[in-house]
């Protein structure tokens, strides 16, 4: 076998076969593993709320009172999911619901004093969770990663 034949074989070996499917190389699989890692870190630091519950509280802290549907849109949740999240937060006394003054079908959601205290206590912990999730990356890699993820979202 000539040196040229060996080079050709090496190049062929490096090129992925378009018929070959490796789950561990697929974007969805890798994103799911990264998400599972993040959720595990989140649960280790904030055991009494789920990430969607925290997202709802944090967004309400940012925007103030808003409609349930608008909140769902702001935190990337469908209407049924955000309703369940809000119901659980209400049962814990962290949010309150009221009807819109003009459109009585519209439910408005707002933080209670207890909810505001909780989210203000948890925001620094949430920052630590983000830092821990991104810890395997350098600061520059983390910034690039976040920009690339935002392009996919």
Secondary structure, DSSP 4 states (H G I P E B T S, - for coil): --HHHHHHHHHHHHSPPTT---GGGSHHHHHHHHHHHHHHHHHHH-TTS-HHHHHHHHHHHHH-SEEHHHHHHHTT--HHHHHHHHHHHHHTTSEEEEE-SS-TTPEEEEE-HHHHHHHHHHHHHHHHHHHHHHTTS-HHHHHHHHHHHHHH-
